[in-house]
Each structure stands twice: as C-alpha cells, then as structure tokens.
Amino acid sequence: MSRENDYITQARAANRAIWEGIHVLKALQSEWNALDYGTTLDDGTGENAGITGADVGAVVFDTCTAFEQVLAAGSATNMAKLL
C-alpha cells in the first residue's frame, strides 16, 4: 500500500472514530435525562476517580452540542463522504 493510500485510510479511521463518538454522546443524553444523572450520578471511582457527574454532563451535553453545531455548519457532509 502506498503511503498516500495509508494516509487516506488513517484519515478515514480517525474520521469514523469522531463521527461515532459524537453519535454515542448524543445517545447518552437520553439515558442521562431518563435516570436524572444531573442529580443522581455518583462521582467516579477506580479508573474514573476524580471524574464528577458535572464533568461527564459537560461532555455529554455541552461538548456534544458544540460538535453538532460544527456538523450542521457543513462538516457532516465532509465527514459522511469518508465513512
């Protein structure tokens, strides 16, 4: 495989990971809301020690919303072409 083709493969893999990550975060919003994690989610322990519910909520909602705005501004079309 040529370096250029390998480069395309790597870009597509990174693109897919971002695309899927955004959609997983969006799906997690439903569980957050249904289980009222804004008030019931315990702080992390073990490998999640130091992570608070507020930290998680900021990513699941605020960061996800920011990514969705980028997608809506035209990046969704660009990304979908590489899936």
N, C-alpha and C positions, 0 to 999 in steps of 0.2 A: 504494500500500500504506500502510495506516495505521501510525503509529509503534508501536502496540501489536502489530500483526502482525509488523512488522520486529523488534521486541524478542523475540517468540517465535522467529522464525527465527534470530536471533543466539544465543539460549539453546540452541536445538536444535543448531546448528553447534558451539558450544563443548562441549556435552554429548557429541556424536558424536566429537569430537577426543579428549576424555578417555577415553571408552569404548574407542575404537580403540587409543589409546596404551597403556592398561592391558593390552589383549589382545596387542599387539605385544611388550610387555615380557615377558609370560608366555611367549610363543612363543620369545623369545630365550633363555630359560632352558635349553631343550633343546639349542640349539647350544653354549651356554656349557659345559654338562655334557659333551656329546659330544666337544668339542675341548679339554677341560680348560683353558679360558681362565683359570681361577683361578691356573694356573701358567705358561701359555704366551702369554697376551695381552700383546703389547708395548704400551708407552705410546704415546699418540697423537703424531702428527707433523702438520705443516701446520696446517690449521684445527682439528685435535684436539690440538695441542701443549698440554702441561700437564695432560692428562687421563690418569690412570693406570688400569690394569686394576682396581685396588681401587675407584676412583671409579665405574667402569662397573658392576662387580659389585654395589656398594651400591644402585644404582638398579634394576638388573635383578632383584635378589632382595629386598633389604630394603624399598625403596620400593614395589615391585610388591606385595609381601606386605601392606604396610600398606593399599594401595589395595584389595586383595582383601578385607581384613577390613572395610573401610568398605562395600564392595559387599555382603558377606554379612550385614551388620547392617541391611540394608533398602534401601540406596541403589541396588542393582542393579535393583530393581523400579521405583524412581522414574526412573532413567536410561533403562531399556528403554522406558518409556512415551513418551519423547521421540525415540527413534531413528527 
